[in-house]
Amino acid sequence: MQALPAVRATAVEAGEHFGTMPLGLMSFCSAVLAGAVITLMTRMQHATESMGVKIVPAILFGALLAGPQLFHSVLDSLLMFAALHVGADFGYGDWLARLGWAALGNLAGGLLLVTAIRLLRVPHRVAQERRAVAEGR
């Protein structure tokens, strides 16, 4: 923040949105969605070796995360820290509470909405592959 004094007001505005956000159902659901978005992005990126194809989900899912201001623990911690360093109206305790809340929601979104659904599809595919091997395909 010392290097870019022109963005201090913007940092406070962005950081205070998350630093003063009430911890409730709405913020938790926002965190769940953010966790699902990042997990889906990561899965898409791991599905290819092409750097160009990896960049597309990074840009699209980054916009999907930032546009509606979904509650992501890492991204929003950066925004809150920037705001804290230039005099925001919340403290490190507020940041810590929101970090934990967002991380819990991010984990739920990533593990339950994306990973668990994928794992539920695995037994069917394993059985299908075993049948193919048994039949000599």
N, C-alpha and C positions, 0 to 999 in steps of 0.2 A: 504494500500500500504506500510505502515511502517512495517507491519508484514511479508510481502513477497517481499523483495527487488529484488529477482531473476526474478520476473515477471513484473518488471517495463517497460522494453522495449516492451514486449508483450502487456501490458496495453495501452501504448502510441500508438502502431500500431493499435490495435483494436478500441480504442476510437477515434483516428484521422480519421479513415475511416468514421465514422458517424458524428464526429464533424466538418469535413470540406466538407461533402457531399453537393453538390449543391441542393438547394431547387427548384425542378422543377417537371416535369411530371414523370420522371423516379423514383425519390425518393418517390413521392406520390403514384405511382402504387405499389412500393415495400411495402409501409406502408399499403395500402389497402389489399394486399396479406397477410401481417403479421396479420392484424386484422381478416381476414377470417380464417387463420390457428388457431389462439388462440381461436376464438369463436367456431370453429368446435371441437377443442380439449375439450373445456369446456363442450360442449353439449354431447360429447361421454362419458366423465367422469360422468356426471350427470345421464346418462342412466343406470348406474349399481351401485350396492352396493359393488361389489367385489373389494377389494383393488388391487389385482393382475391385474385385467382388467383395473383399473384406471391408473396403472403405465405404461402400454403399450402405450396408446396415449401420455402420458407425454413425454416419451422417443422419440417416433417416431416424434411427432409434434415439440418437442424441436429441434430435428435434422433438421427437415424441415424448421424451423425458422432460425436456426443458420448457417446451411450449405451454403445456397445461400446468407446469410447476409441480410435477409429481415429486414425492418426498423420498429422495434417495440419500442414504446415510453418508456416502463419501462426497458426492457432489455438493450437497447442501451443507456439510460440515465446512467445506472450503469457503462457501459463501458466508456462512456464519462467522468463521474466523476472520475473514476479510473485514466484515462489519465490526467485529469485536475490536479489531486493531485501530479502528477510526472512530470509536465512541458510540457504538450501538446501545440501545436501551435494554439490553439483556446481558446476562453474564455467562461465565463458563459453566455454572450449574445448569442453566437453561440449555446450553449447548449439549451437555452430557445427557440430560434427560431426553432430548430430542434425538440424539445419536442412538441411544438405546432403543427408543420407540421406533425410529425409522429402520434400524437394523433388524429388529424383530419382524416388522412388516415386510421388509425386503426379503428376508429369509423365507417367510411364509409364501410370498408371491413366487419366488424362484423355485422353492422346493415343492410346494403344493400345487401351484397352478401350472407349472411347466414340467419339472422333473418327475413328479409323481404320475402325472398323466402319461408321460413317455414311458415310465417304468411299467405302468399298467398294460402297455402295448407289447412289452417285451415277452412275456410268457407265450403269447400267441405266435410271435415270430420265432421264438426258440423251438416250439413244437413243430412249426412249419419247416424249419431248417432240419430238424431231426428226421422228419418224415422224408424229406428230399434226400438226405444222406442214406437213410435206410433203403430207399428205393433205387439208390445208385445214381442219382442225378448230380 
